[in-house]
Amino acid sequence: MRYISTRQDPNTYSSAQVILQGLAPDGGLFVPESIPRVSKETWRGLIEASYAERALYILSLYLDFSPARLRPILAKVYGEENFNPAPAPLVQLNTYDDSAYMLELWHGPSAAFKDLALQLLPHLMQLSREDLGDTRHYSIVAATSGDTGKAAMEAFRGMDDMSIVVYYPAKGVSPIQEKQMLSAQGDNCFVYAVDGDFDLAQRQVKTIFQDKALEETLAEKSICLSSANSMNWGRLLPQIVYYTSAYLDLLGQEKLEAEEVFDIVVPSGNFGNIMAAWYAKQMGVPIGNLYCASNKNKVLSDFIRTGTYDRKRSLFKTSSPSMDILVSSNIERLLFELTGHDKAKVSAWMESLQEKGTYQLDPETRRELKALFQGAYADDRLVASTIKSVYDTTDHMIDPHTAVAFAAYDLLTRKEKKEDLNKVVYVSTASIYKFPEAVAEAVFPAREVRSLSLQELIDKLETESGIELSASIERALAYSEDAGAALKREDIKASLIQSLNRLTGRDIGF
């Protein structure tokens, strides 16, 4: 499989080059030259396969690494030591109603869906380095809205000749998310709070990747930067696997006929998770509607409705902070596909977004977008009532991001007759324990939780829900140090250089 940029770069790249580089040289995102189509017979042959075996098949369609090299890595990454009880269990919401399911993606080391891709990414990078004979030190630089940072630090911790530096918005993540990142710092992991929102942090990281002078200076010291965000194809590709796995589980449990279409509802901020579902659909998974669920920062639902992408608006801090994003990077991949790989058109839109903060789709592309996606949003009040409602009616306790998905689906389908709707899978992206305040305030009377500490809230949720508390969150709760002063925008690059000096000892003077 060869890869191309969504922008003007005319070259093609191997999967190893794409995984190591993260972003294309022209600032675009890498996409496969073509999307493989899987036959119905092949899908049926994977029903009895384990998650690791399903991942091996999907990844082998896109990567140049042999199955013999991938198989032991996948068996280890997706084993019980990392994911318990399973990487992506599909749960029927009501025993007596086979129309609705929840895809639980939070059973990994950081208790969020990012683990399913990030636990694999460093191994893909090591294979890529072997194939290219690349002996440079690789430093992952990541902006996070809350979950990517911890998941990436867990994945890259202790990897040979690799390091990671993470930036997150100060006061823009939950207390547990912040504690998880701070407690994960180690010999090859650094994390910094940034005085600003996620979009500012992500924009500065992109600027660092496009800094040619810095790139040349680091090259002299045999250091290379790469990305762990879903801008990196090596991060996005493993996310396709869990949508194919959900389909195979529905078939295996005899909840879906061979030709039957089902819908997916995804809480989405950076558009990577729902973009992976789109790729699964193109590969032959019979997904019907793709519901894009937004919180109060509804730039995506507005875009789907109007065809105008406009980031010139206030960023709200919400109870679902991992979705507090105004610039959704993976939209670029979708637009590239919807326009038939029109590099000039996509480049012009991205340039307009950078310079003017907005762009408008042409009528044909807008029609294509609306035919594939439906979007709606939920504010914090609706999120809270949805957490309560879902718990009362299904006995499943969900986090605020997952509640956004339930609320948006209800808004989009409430006028439809139930018998006219497809079966639906809600994507559950995080453990309730990452956002205990929001969940407890929604589920319990205010008088019961008003004065409780963070530990007491979690204890109360654990008793009520029966959901096991992960070791990662237990460690985070015990962490008592604070983050220190948040970095100003102009200090981010300097902090990276300082970190690289400490990580590599190579005296980077820049």
N, C-alpha and C positions, 0 to 999 in steps of 0.2 A: 504494500500500500504506500502510495506517495501522497504528500501533503502540499497544500498551497496556502498562500496568505489571502485574507479577505480584502486586502488593499492592492497596491500597485506592483508589488514584487512579482516578477514573472517566473521566478525559479520554483522548482519543486524540491521537497525535502523528504528524507527518510523518517520513519517513526522515531528512531533514536535521536536524530537531530531535533525534531519537534519537541520531544520530552525534555531534552536538556536546555533548549533555548527558552521555552515557555512562550514568549511573544515572538512574532515574526520580526525580521530586521526593519521593516517599514512601519512598525507599530500596530500592524494588524494582528488578527488571531488566526492560528492554523486550523484548517479544516481538511478532511480527507478529500481527495480528488473525486471520489465517488462513494456512495453509501451501499454496502453489500445488502442484498435481499436474501432472506432466509426462507426456505420452502416450508410448507405446512408439515411435510413428512419429517423434516429435520427438527422442527419444534417438538413434534410428538416424541421423537427419539430422546429428547432432553428432559422429559417429564420426571423420570426416576433419578436423574443426575443430582448430585449434591450441588450446593451453591458454588463451591470451588470449581467443580467440573463445568457448570454452566458458564462461569466467568472465563474459564480456559477457552471454551468454544468462541465466545463473543470477542475476547481480546485477540485471539489468533486471527480473526478476520481483519483486524486493523494494524497489528504489530508484526514486525519482522522477526521477533524472537521465536525460537522453536518451542513447540509444546513441551519438549523434554526439559527446557530451561524454566519455563513458566510454571509447570505443574507443581513442583515442590514448594515454590514461593507462594502460590495461591493456596495450597493446602495449609501452609503455616499461617498466612495472613488471615484467612477466613476460618481458622480453627477455633475451638472452644476457649483457648487461652485469651483470645482477643474479643470474641463475640459469643455471648451467652444469653439466651439459649441458642440463638442462630443469628446470622448476619442480618437478615431482612425477613422476619416472620410476617406472614399475612394472617391477620386476625379478623374473623367474622364478628361484626359488631353486635349482632343479635342472633342467638342460636336458632330462633324461629323465623328468621328473615334472611334469605340468602342474597339480598340485593345490595348490601353495603359492607365494605371491608376497610381495614386500616393496615397500611404497610408501615410497620414499625422499624425505623431506621436508626434507632438510638441505643442499640445494645452493645456498642463498642467502647473503647477505652476512654473517650471523652464524653460519652453519653449524648452524642449528636450525629446526624447523618453524614457529616464530613468524614468520619472515620472510615466509612466503606470505601472511599477513594484514597484518602491520605495514608492509610496504613499500607497501601500498595505502592504509592508513588515513589518513595525512596528506593524501593527494589527495582522499579522500572528504570529509574535514573542510573542505578548501578549497572544494570544490564546494558543500558545505552552507552555508558562510559566504557565498558568492556568492548563493545562492538566498534566503537570509534577510537579506541586506544587513547582515551582522554584521561590524563593523570592530574588535571587541575583540581584545585580545591573548589567545590561548589557551595555557594552560600545561597540559601533560599531566602528571599525577601518577600514578605507577605503583609498586606493590609487585611485586617479582619473586622467584621462587624460583630464578632463575638465567639463564633464556633470554630472557624477555620484556624485561628491562632493556636488554641489548645490542641486540636486534632493534629495539626502539622508538627507541633513541638513533640507530641507523643510519638509521632511516626519517625521523625528524624533524630530523636534523641539517641546518642551513642553511635550514629552511623559514621563509618570511617571516612575521613577527609571530606566531610560535609557538615554544614552548620545551618542555622536558621535564625533570622532576625524578624520579629513580628511587631507590627504597629497597630494599635487599636484606639478608638476614640475615647478619651477620658470622659467618664460619666455617660458613656454611650453604650455600655454593656451592663449586664446584670452583675450584682456583687459576686455571685458564684462563678460566672464566666471569668471575671477579673481574677478572682482567687485561683481558679484553675490555671490560668496562664502564668500568674506570678509564681505559683508553687511548682511549675514545670521547668523553670529556668535551671540550666545545668551547664556543663562544660562546653557544649556546642549550641546552646539555646539562649537567646536574649529576647526580651520583650519590652516595649516602650509604650506608654500612654502618650497620646497626641492631643494637643489643645485644638480640638475641632471635631468634625463629624467623620464618618467612614469615607464619604466621597472625597474629602480633603486628603485623607491618608492614602486612599487608592490612587488619587491623582498624582500625589508626590511619588509614590512607588513607581507608577508608570513613567514619570519624568526621569527618575533614576535609571530605569532600564533604557531610556532613549538618550542618556548622557554619554556621548561618544568619547569625550575626554576622560571621563571616569572609567569607561570600559577599557580604554587603552592603558591607563595607569594600572588597573587591576590585572590586565593581561600580562604586563611586565612582571607582576608578582605571582603569575600562574594562578589567578583567582577568577572565577566566573560567577555571575549572578544568574539565578533562575527563579521561577515563580511557583508557588503552591496554590494560588487562587485558581478558580475554574477557568480563568483565561488560558491556563496550561491544558492542552489536550490530554496529557497524561493524568490530569485530575478529573476531567470531565468524562473520559471514556469509561472508567469503572462504574460510573453512575448509571450508565445505560444498562448495566447488568441487572440491577435490582428491579427495573421495570420488566425486563424479559423474565426474570425469576418470578415476579408476581403473576404474570400471565401463565407461566408453567404450573405454578401452585394452584391457580384457579382451575386449570385443566385437570391436574392430578387429583384435586379434591372433588372433581365432577360438579363444579359450580358454574362451569361455562361450557357451552357447546363449541365445537371446533370452529365454526364460522361466526360465533357470537362476538359482538363488539362490546367493549366496556369502556368506561370513562375514567379519567384520572384527574384528581384535584390536588394542586401543588401550591403550598405557600411559597411565594417567590420574591426574592429581593434582587439578586444579581442575575437572575434568569438562567443560571446554570442547571439547576435541578430540573426545571421544566423543559429546558433545552435537551437534556438527556432523554426525557420521555418522548420528545419529538423525534429524536434519532431512532429510538426503539420502534416508534410507529412506522418510520420510513423503512425499517428493516423487516417489517412484516408482522409485528405485534398488532393485533386488531384493536387498537385504541381508537375510540370515537372522538368525543369532545376532550379537549385539553383545557381545564379550568385553571386560570391563573389567578391566585388569591393574593391580594395586597392588604397591608395594614393602612393606617391613615396616610402614609407616604405612598400615595396611589398613582405614582407616575406610570407604572406598567398597565394598570387597568384603564387609566385615561388614554394611554397610547393605543391599546387594543380597540377602544371605543371610538377614538377620533382620528387615528393615523398620524397624530402630531406628538412627537416626543419633546417634552419641555421640562428641563431640570431647573428652570428659573422659578423656584418656589421655596418656601420655608421647609426645613427638615424637622419633622416632629419626633420627639423622643416618645416611644411607645412601650407598651408591655411586651412587645415582640421585637426586641432591639436588633436581632440578626437581620431583620428586613428593613431597618431604617436606612434606606439607600435611595439615592436619586439618579445615579448613573449605573445602569444595569449592563455590564460589559458584554454578556453573551447574546444580547439582542443583535449584535453585529454579525454573529454567525448565522442567525436565522435570516436576517435580511439578505445576506450573501446567497443563501440557498433559494429564498423566495424570488430573487431577481435573476435566477439562472446564472449565478456567478458573475454578476455585473460589478467588476472591481471599481470602475469609475464612479458608478452611482453610490456604492457603499462608502467609498472614500470621501465623496462630497458630503454625504450625510454626517459622517463622523467628524469631518472638518467643521461643519456647521455647528455640531453639538459642542465641539471644543471652543470655537470662537464666539458663537452667538448663544449657546445654551439650549438650542432647539433645532429641530428639523421636521420637515413635513414629507410624508410618503406620497408617491405618485398614486393615482387612483387604482391602477392594476395591483400594485404591491399591497395597498391597503385592503383591497378585496381578498387577496390571498391570506393576509393576516387574520382578518375577521372570519374567514372560512375555517381556520384551524384552531383559533383560540377564543375563549370567552373570558372576560375579566370582571371582577368585582372586588370591593374592598370592605373592610370592617374596622371601625374605630375601637378604642379600648373598652368602651362601655359594652358594645356588642360582643367583643371578644370575651369579656367576663361572663356575660349572660350565657354565651355559648358553652364555655367550660362547664358551667353549672348544669345547663340543659343536657349536654352530652353525658355527663356523669349520672344525672338523674334517670335518663332514659336507657342508657346502655351499660352502666356500671363501669365505664372506662374513663379514667382521669387523664386529661390531655393538657399539654403545655399551651401557652398563648399562640405560638406559631401554628400549631396544628389546629387550634380553635379558629384561626383566621381562615383556614381551608374549609372547615365545616360551615362557618358563617357565610362565606362567599358562595359556596355551592347552594346553600339554602336560598340566598338572595336571587341567584340566577335561575333556579328551578322551581320556585314556590308556586308559580302559575301553571306548571306542568302537571299533568296527571301522572301518578306514580307508575301506572302500567305502561306509560309511554316513555319512561326513562330507562336508560341502559343501567346495568349494574355499575357500581361506582367504587373506586378505590381512593381513599383519602391518604395522602402521604403525611405520616407523622414524623417530624424531623428532629425532635429533641425530648429528652427526659423532663418530666415535671419538676425534678429536683434542681434543674438549672434556673428555674424561675419560680421558686417556692412562694415568694410574696404574692405574685399575681395569681397563682393557682389557689393558694389558701384563701385569699380574700374573695375569690369567686365562689369557692365551694362551701366555706364555713361562714356562720354569722360573724359580723364584724366584732362583736363583743368577745368572741372566742379567740381571736388572733391579733387583736389590736396591740397588745403589749408583749407579744411573744418575740423572743430572739430568733435569729436565723436558724440556729440549731433546733430550737423548739418547734418552729414552723415545719422543718423537715421531718422531725420525729412525728408530728401530728399527721402529716401527709402520708408518711410510711405506714402508720397504724391504720389509717383510713383506706388507703389504696391497695395495700398489699404488694406494691411494687418495690422490688429490692433496690436499695441504695447502692450505687456503684462505688468502687474503691477510689476512683478518681475524685468524686465529689466528697467522699469522706476525707481524703487528703487535703482537698481545698478548704474544707471547713476548719481544719486544724491550722491552716496557714494564717499568721497574724501580721506579717509585715505589709506596709502599704506600698503603693506604686511609686511614690515620690512625685516630684514636679513633672507636669506634662510638657512634652516638647512643643516648641513653636514650629510652625511650618518650615521656617528657614533653617532650623536646626536638625531636621530629619536626616539629610544626607550626611552631615557631620557625625551624627550618632551612629550611622551605619559604618562609616570609615573607622570610627573608634572601636566599634564592636569587632570589625574584621581584624583590626590590629591585635585585639585581645585574643580572638579566636585562632588566628594563624601565626601570630608573632612575626609577620613579614614586613612590618614597618612601612605601611602605606602612607606616603606623603602626598597629600592632595589638597 
